[in-house]
Amino acid sequence: MLMETVKHYTTKDVIKKVGISRNTLFLWFKLKKIPETSRNRNGHRIFSDDDVKKIINYKDKLILPKK
């Protein structure tokens, strides 16, 4: 039987990959703009590839202010 390994990301990995701040990510969770993710036994969020795609899709729908 072949075991499928699933890549999981930390919050730090996700904010770097998506290009948003930690506060923005947590605000989107609070406002229910993106679905809540799984948590590890310590209560820290763990993100799958699918979770990251959903966050990127939401970000791409927004018109972000220019820096």
C-alpha positions as CSV (number, residue, x, y, z in Angstrom):
1,M,0.0,0.0,0.0
2,L,1.4,3.4,-1.0
3,M,1.3,6.1,1.7
4,E,0.5,9.5,0.3
5,T,2.4,12.3,2.0
6,V,0.6,15.6,2.3
7,K,2.6,18.8,2.6
8,H,1.6,21.0,5.6
9,Y,2.6,24.6,6.1
10,T,2.9,26.8,9.2
11,T,1.4,30.2,9.4
12,K,4.8,31.7,8.7
13,D,5.2,29.6,5.6
14,V,1.8,30.7,4.3
15,I,2.2,34.4,4.8
16,K,5.5,34.3,2.9
17,K,4.0,32.2,0.1
18,V,0.9,34.3,-0.3
19,G,2.5,37.7,0.3
20,I,0.2,39.0,3.1
21,S,0.8,40.0,6.7
22,R,0.0,37.8,9.7
23,N,-2.6,40.3,10.8
24,T,-4.3,40.2,7.4
25,L,-4.5,36.4,7.5
26,F,-6.0,36.3,11.0
27,L,-8.4,39.1,10.1
28,W,-9.7,37.0,7.1
29,F,-10.2,34.1,9.5
30,K,-12.0,36.3,12.0
31,L,-14.3,37.8,9.3
32,K,-14.9,34.2,7.8
33,K,-13.5,35.3,4.5
34,I,-11.5,32.1,4.3
35,P,-12.3,28.7,5.9
36,E,-10.7,27.7,9.2
37,T,-7.8,25.2,8.9
38,S,-6.8,22.2,11.0
39,R,-4.8,22.6,14.1
40,N,-2.0,20.5,15.5
41,R,-2.1,19.1,19.1
42,N,-0.6,22.3,20.4
43,G,-3.4,24.4,18.9
44,H,-1.3,25.9,16.1
45,R,-2.9,26.1,12.6
46,I,-1.6,23.8,10.0
47,F,-2.3,24.5,6.3
48,S,-2.6,22.0,3.5
49,D,-1.9,22.8,-0.2
50,D,-5.7,23.1,-0.6
51,D,-5.9,25.7,2.2
52,V,-3.1,27.7,0.7
53,K,-4.9,27.7,-2.7
54,K,-8.1,29.0,-1.1
55,I,-6.2,31.8,0.5
56,I,-4.5,32.7,-2.7
57,N,-7.8,32.6,-4.6
58,Y,-9.4,35.0,-2.0
59,K,-6.4,37.4,-2.2
60,D,-6.6,37.4,-6.0
61,K,-10.3,38.4,-5.9
62,L,-9.4,41.5,-3.8
63,I,-8.2,44.8,-5.1
64,L,-5.2,45.5,-2.8
65,P,-3.9,49.0,-2.2
66,K,-0.7,50.0,-3.9
67,K,2.4,50.2,-1.8
